[in-house]
Amino acid sequence: MSALISIEQNKKYEKGDSFYSSKYAIILLSNSKFYVDSIQYDAKEQTVLFLSPYQKLVWNDDTIVSELLFHGDFYCIEYHKEEVACNGLLFNNIFLKPYVEIPKEEYLEIKSIFNKIEAKTRDISPFADMINRTYIQLVLALCSREKSNELEKIQKLSPLDFQMRRLQELIDRYFSRERSPSFYADKLAISLHSLSRKSKKSFGKTPTELIRERVILEAKKMLHLTSKSVKEIAAVLYFDDEYYFSRYFKKCVGCSPSQYRKEVGISIVVSE
């Protein structure tokens, strides 16, 4: 079995247990409460949860799940973005919930694929890893379709108001230079209290949390998808120096930028 992929089914967690990995994670669960990077979620029915490397998951109730973990060197979501547009949809989007609730039939289909992956991890043939990459891509394709359908329904039933759409645009444009919520409140011509209330209602996060997550997301991208040094990344993100950036990153992620790059690696797309 490759050390770059692992699967564990019917894994039991108790309330307060945590999960933290240098690999990508696809987790099957049902009717569970949990925190991802300190943000609380309450998933109903059959759900598939997606975690990028070093996102911290804490369970808020007792639960039983199935976990599929894979390293970016085993299956690179950026390399396969043309086939499966999951990066920014299932993974790495601070404005979306990190999971998708799916119909029972789809859930059972993915569960069946998990069973096949588990069998292949015990297969020593030279084609086993290739087959498991195909299975991972199938799971991501199925979930990307369901997530896209979910977002389309949400947009029709309760679309974001103009100010929150504008907030998304502003954070994506200014996050590296402007990390104060008051800057965005001024841009939107609303009070800080109103901004916080609307942000929490629309995204489940405060403006401060959104800005911080956007900075960290960009830092992770550059650590994984470029060969820039930590010092260069700190400069791009307008930190005073690499030491302040490293402290900021470690406080948010739980490891230093150097450790993150060592464990997650630099993507194969960088050398292309």
C-alpha positions in Angstrom: 0.0 0.0 0.0 1.3 3.5 -0.9 2.1 5.7 2.1 0.6 8.5 0.0 -3.0 7.2 0.4 -4.9 5.6 3.3 -8.5 4.8 4.1 -10.2 3.9 7.3 -13.9 3.0 7.5 -16.3 3.1 10.4 -13.9 5.1 12.4 -15.3 6.2 15.8 -14.8 9.7 17.2 -16.0 11.1 20.5 -17.0 14.7 21.2 -13.8 16.8 21.5 -11.7 14.5 19.4 -9.7 16.2 16.6 -8.3 15.5 13.2 -5.3 17.2 11.7 -3.3 15.9 8.7 -0.8 16.9 6.1 -2.9 15.1 3.4 -6.2 16.0 1.7 -9.1 14.3 3.3 -12.5 13.2 2.0 -14.7 12.1 4.9 -18.1 10.4 4.7 -20.4 11.2 7.7 -24.1 11.7 8.6 -25.9 14.0 11.0 -22.7 15.3 12.6 -21.7 18.5 14.3 -18.1 19.7 14.0 -15.7 22.6 13.8 -13.3 23.2 10.9 -10.6 25.8 11.7 -12.8 26.9 14.7 -15.9 27.5 12.6 -18.9 25.5 13.7 -21.0 23.4 11.3 -24.0 21.1 11.6 -24.2 18.7 8.7 -27.5 16.9 8.1 -28.2 13.5 6.5 -25.5 12.0 4.2 -22.6 14.4 3.9 -19.1 14.4 2.3 -16.6 16.7 4.0 -13.5 18.0 2.3 -10.3 19.1 4.1 -7.1 20.6 2.7 -3.8 19.8 4.4 -3.5 21.2 7.9 -7.1 22.2 8.3 -8.1 21.4 11.9 -11.3 19.4 12.4 -12.8 19.0 15.9 -15.9 16.8 16.5 -18.7 18.4 18.4 -20.5 15.1 19.0 -19.9 11.3 18.9 -19.8 10.1 15.4 -18.7 7.3 13.0 -17.1 8.2 9.7 -15.1 6.9 6.8 -11.9 8.7 6.0 -10.0 8.8 2.8 -6.6 10.6 2.9 -4.3 11.2 0.0 -1.1 13.3 -0.5 -0.9 15.9 -3.2 1.9 13.8 -4.8 -0.6 10.9 -5.1 -3.4 13.0 -6.7 -2.9 16.6 -7.4 -6.2 18.6 -7.5 -4.5 21.5 -9.3 -3.0 19.2 -12.0 -6.4 17.6 -12.7 -8.4 20.9 -12.5 -9.4 20.6 -16.2 -11.0 17.2 -15.6 -12.5 17.9 -12.1 -13.0 21.5 -11.1 -13.0 20.7 -7.4 -10.3 23.2 -6.3 -12.2 26.3 -5.2 -15.5 24.3 -5.1 -14.9 21.4 -2.7 -11.5 22.5 -1.4 -10.0 26.0 -0.7 -13.0 28.3 -0.8 -13.4 30.4 2.4 -16.9 31.6 1.4 -18.4 28.1 1.1 -19.1 25.3 3.6 -16.4 22.7 3.4 -18.9 19.9 2.7 -21.8 18.8 0.5 -25.0 17.1 1.5 -25.9 14.5 -1.1 -28.8 12.2 -1.9 -28.7 8.7 -0.3 -28.1 7.0 -3.7 -25.0 9.1 -4.4 -23.8 8.6 -0.8 -24.1 4.8 -1.3 -22.3 5.0 -4.6 -19.4 6.9 -3.0 -19.4 4.4 -0.1 -19.1 1.6 -2.7 -16.1 3.5 -4.3 -14.5 3.8 -0.9 -14.8 0.0 -0.5 -13.1 -0.4 -3.8 -10.3 2.0 -2.8 -9.8 0.1 0.4 -9.4 -3.2 -1.5 -6.9 -1.6 -3.9 -4.8 -0.3 -1.1 -4.1 -3.9 -0.2 -3.3 -4.7 -3.9 0.5 -4.8 -4.7 0.0 -4.8 -8.5 1.7 -2.0 -10.4 -1.7 -0.7 -11.5 -3.3 -0.4 -8.1 -2.3 3.3 -7.5 -3.5 4.3 -11.0 -6.9 2.7 -10.4 -7.2 4.5 -7.0 -6.4 7.8 -8.6 -9.3 7.2 -11.0 -11.6 6.3 -8.1 -10.6 9.5 -6.3 -11.3 11.5 -9.4 -14.7 9.9 -9.7 -15.6 10.8 -6.1 -14.5 14.4 -6.7 -16.5 14.6 -10.0 -19.7 13.2 -8.3 -19.3 15.6 -5.4 -18.4 18.6 -7.6 -21.7 18.0 -9.6 -23.7 17.9 -6.4 -22.0 21.0 -4.9 -22.7 22.9 -8.2 -26.3 21.9 -8.1 -26.6 22.9 -4.4 -25.1 26.3 -5.1 -27.4 26.9 -8.0 -30.4 26.1 -5.8 -29.2 28.4 -3.1 -28.6 31.2 -5.5 -32.2 30.9 -6.8 -33.9 30.6 -3.4 -31.8 33.0 -1.3 -29.2 34.8 -3.3 -26.5 36.9 -1.6 -27.3 40.6 -1.4 -25.2 43.0 -3.3 -23.1 44.1 -0.3 -22.0 40.5 0.5 -21.2 39.8 -3.2 -19.2 43.0 -3.1 -17.5 41.9 0.2 -16.3 38.8 -1.5 -14.8 40.8 -4.4 -13.2 43.3 -2.0 -11.6 40.6 0.2 -10.2 38.8 -2.8 -8.8 42.1 -4.1 -7.4 43.7 -0.9 -6.8 40.9 1.6 -3.0 41.0 1.4 -2.8 44.8 2.1 -5.9 45.4 4.2 -6.7 43.1 7.1 -8.9 45.5 9.1 -12.7 44.9 8.9 -13.2 48.6 9.2 -11.6 49.1 5.7 -14.3 46.9 4.1 -17.1 48.5 6.1 -16.0 51.9 4.8 -15.8 50.6 1.2 -19.3 49.2 1.6 -20.6 52.4 3.3 -22.1 50.4 6.2 -21.3 50.2 9.9 -18.8 47.6 11.3 -21.7 46.1 13.3 -23.9 45.7 10.2 -21.0 44.2 8.2 -20.3 41.7 10.9 -23.9 40.7 11.2 -24.4 40.3 7.5 -21.1 38.4 7.0 -22.0 36.0 9.8 -25.4 35.4 8.3 -24.2 34.9 4.7 -20.9 33.0 5.3 -21.1 31.8 8.9 -17.9 33.8 9.6 -17.0 37.2 10.8 -15.1 39.6 8.5 -12.0 39.1 10.6 -12.2 35.3 10.1 -12.8 35.7 6.4 -9.8 38.0 5.9 -7.5 35.8 8.0 -8.6 32.6 6.2 -8.0 34.4 2.8 -4.5 35.4 3.8 -3.7 31.8 5.0 -5.2 30.3 1.9 -3.0 32.4 -0.3 0.0 31.6 1.8 -0.7 27.9 1.5 -1.2 28.2 -2.3 2.2 29.9 -2.7 3.9 27.4 -0.4 2.5 24.5 -2.5 2.1 25.9 -6.0 5.3 28.1 -6.3 8.9 27.8 -5.5 9.0 31.2 -3.8 10.9 31.3 -0.5 9.2 32.0 2.8 10.7 35.5 2.8 9.4 36.2 -0.7 5.9 35.0 0.2 5.9 37.2 3.3 6.8 40.2 1.1 4.0 39.4 -1.4 1.5 39.2 1.4 2.8 42.5 2.9 4.1 41.2 6.2 6.8 43.3 7.8 9.3 40.4 7.7 9.3 36.6 7.3 9.5 36.1 11.1 6.2 37.9 11.7 4.7 36.0 8.8 5.9 32.7 10.2 4.4 33.4 13.6 1.1 34.5 12.0 1.0 31.4 9.9 1.9 29.0 12.7 -0.7 30.6 15.0 -3.4 30.0 12.4 -2.4 26.7 10.9 -0.5 25.0 13.7 2.8 24.5 11.9 5.4 26.9 10.4 5.4 27.7 6.7 8.6 25.7 6.3 7.1 22.7 8.0 4.0 23.0 5.8 6.0 23.0 2.6 8.1 20.1 3.8 5.1 17.9 4.6 2.7 19.0 1.8 5.5 19.5 -0.8 5.7 21.6 -3.9 3.2 20.6 -6.6 4.2 18.9 -9.8 2.5 21.8 -11.7 5.4 24.1 -10.6 8.0 22.2 -12.7 5.7 22.1 -15.8 
